[in-house]
Amino acid sequence: MNNLNKFDVIIIGAGHAGTEAAIASNNMKRKTLLITQNIHTIGQMSCNPSIGGIGKSHLVKEIDSLGGLMAKAIDYSGIQFKILNYSKGPAVRSTRAQADRNLYKKIIFNTLKKKKYITILESEVTKLIIKKYNIISGIETKNYLKFYSNSIILTVGTFLSGKIHIGFNKYNGGRENELPSNLLSKNLNYLPFRVSRLKTGTPPRIDKNTINFKILKKQYSDIPIPKFSFMGKLYKNLPQMPCYITNTNKNTHEIIQNSLINSPLYNGLIKGLGPRYCPSIEDKIIRFPNRDKHQIFLEPEGLFSNEIYPNGISTSLPINIQKKFINSINGLESAKITRPGYAIEYNFFDPRDLLLTLESKHIKGLFLAGQINGTTGYEEAAAQGLLAGINASLLNMNKEPWYPKKYYSYIGVLIDDLCNLGTKEPYRMFTSRAESRLYLREDNSDLRLTEIGYKLGLISKIHWKLFNQKKNYIYKINNYINNNFVFFKNINIKNRIYKKKYYIKELLKRPNFNYKKIIKYTNFYLKFFNSEILDQIEIQIKYNGYIKLKDIKIINKKNNNKYTILPKNVKYNKIKGLSVELIKKLKKYNPKLIEQIKTISGITPSAVKAILIYLKKKYKI
């Protein structure tokens, strides 16, 4: 062994998990080997060309707060940005952006190759080298090269025994036009892991020049354009592009319904479970028979791309059926398919075999991150990659491991769900999974996590400078509004007369007041501060009392109902707020204790709460 093939951290796979693991390891000054089958697919968006969405954007902002790359990459490459749930409270608002697919990938690759501590190698890993007592020590490639490390991260996505399905046709593949990692998969089968199969899919791509956009509804970026990164103000916006909205119809559904015998999902060819919250169009037709239409978002793949991603019609039907049902859709009557949709079935490992640091319980020094742990989505993969990169580096440095708690971050919720509850279907993040979601908001991710990231060595000098500048402004404004007041002389605001002295902080607690109104009715220096910082302070003030009360309740009630015995034959279908899928699972598993309900895959804190309220009313528990 020599220094040329000895690394502090080795990362297998360069998707969203692998790239975040590499950035974390680099930031912590670890000599890092990032090994991938194809250098040209590093950071590739293999499915939809977007980042963020409900719950997922919280993960992206937390990744950014810990020095990660995803938020910066999408701010550089985004061609449409929107805030979802804007009419609702700040806790459930989520940012989503369309990316220029090629530019996003280019930014990721160019960032990685410039990093001092990262070596990128194109090769296929076929074997893990494990010493006595189940301790990892290295890897072996297809051309029999060996590389050594006591910290190795597996981020191989859908490549383990990957099989692609289009109608009755099936062939080996990790992604379209890419070979699976069958040799590595075979090697891993000899290790003490629990292995199962999952399925995911993608829609066909459409030639944008064959779409009749004139009759479709447009959807534009929000103004001002939101950002993902807390350093986003440093980046210029690209020209923004609209998305277009259309719908399936009864004719579309009839075509699909009559072709289900050709779908590998329904003819028995696919055994693995698919993502419940992002079902194929075949699943939608079967699961929602009373609906006569399903919404489709026609999303551009880039500023100069001729392809459109039709979000909402993932399918594995034969290509002739794909063409037929696409041409039945409004605006797509003459549309041409550039690439067919397909389903992919792959191996995943039970994440309950991992510590909360994502290190294997069976093999010391081996970390797993991304879809190999049963998740779906770029954001979930990236969050795991970041955490695995941190802990692989800490292990190499002989330092104590670190992981975020579920009451303190969405990454913590993700890790706790996976490692303690496991999953039987592709796991995705939602705000409903976070019990402390009033506190775990997008807007305060940096205030929760950046100081931790700085202590771990993840934060750059400029990031740290901007963060402290923001904290200083927050301190100054809080000091001002705590000690200054506004005097109103018979001013009518929403049919209420204000005619005395009010402290600014007390006014901001009221639902009919915000800092913009205070600036309007008074003339003082708040107007000189950044609106993002003023929004942050206002949200803190409005939420503060309730968050404190809720946190106390969480702590007090955390274990109160743990071993409560459930009545026999609970009628779960009578409980409001439970999904059809969850009711089926509850009936199937027939839990005997409250604690057993919490271990069912897909259960959310809000569902548990709904069950407890029902049991209290019905059975006086």
Sequence and secondary structure as in RCSB ss.txt:
>XXXX:A:sequence
MNNLNKFDVIIIGAGHAGTEAAIASNNMKRKTLLITQNIHTIGQMSCNPSIGGIGKSHLVKEIDSLGGLMAKAID
YSGIQFKILNYSKGPAVRSTRAQADRNLYKKIIFNTLKKKKYITILESEVTKLIIKKYNIISGIETKNYLKFYSN
SIILTVGTFLSGKIHIGFNKYNGGRENELPSNLLSKNLNYLPFRVSRLKTGTPPRIDKNTINFKILKKQYSDIPI
PKFSFMGKLYKNLPQMPCYITNTNKNTHEIIQNSLINSPLYNGLIKGLGPRYCPSIEDKIIRFPNRDKHQIFLEP
EGLFSNEIYPNGISTSLPINIQKKFINSINGLESAKITRPGYAIEYNFFDPRDLLLTLESKHIKGLFLAGQINGT
TGYEEAAAQGLLAGINASLLNMNKEPWYPKKYYSYIGVLIDDLCNLGTKEPYRMFTSRAESRLYLREDNSDLRLT
EIGYKLGLISKIHWKLFNQKKNYIYKINNYINNNFVFFKNINIKNRIYKKKYYIKELLKRPNFNYKKIIKYTNFY
LKFFNSEILDQIEIQIKYNGYIKLKDIKIINKKNNNKYTILPKNVKYNKIKGLSVELIKKLKKYNPKLIEQIKTI
SGITPSAVKAILIYLKKKYKI
>XXXX:A:secstr
  GGGB SEEEE  SHHHHHHHHHHHHTT  EEEEES GGGTT   S SEEE TTHHHHHHHHHHTT SHHHHHH
HHEEEEEEETTTS GGG EEEEEE HHHHHHHHHHHHHH TTEEEEE  EEEEEEETTTEEEEEEETT  EEE S
 EEE  TT TT EEEETTEEEE SBTTB   HHHHHHHTTSS  EEEEEEEE  EEEGGGS GGGSEEE   SS 
  SSTTGGGS       EEEEE  HHHHHHHHTTGGG TTTSSS  SB  TTS  HHHHHHH TT S  EEEEEE
S TT  EEEEET    S HHHHHHHHTTSTT TT  EEE  EEEEEEEE GGGB TTSBBSSSBTEEE SGGGTB
 SHHHHHHHHHHHHHHHHHHHTT       TTT HHHHHHHIIIII  SS B   GGG TTTTTS STTHHHHHH
HHHHHHT   HHHHHHHHHHHHHHHHHHHHHHH EEE SSEEETTEEE SEEEHHHHHTSTT  HHHHHHHS SG
GGGS HHHHHHHHHHHHHHHHHHHHHHHHHHHTTTTTT B  TT  GGGSTT  HHHHHHHHHH  SBHHHHTTS
TT  HHHHHHHHHHHHHHH  
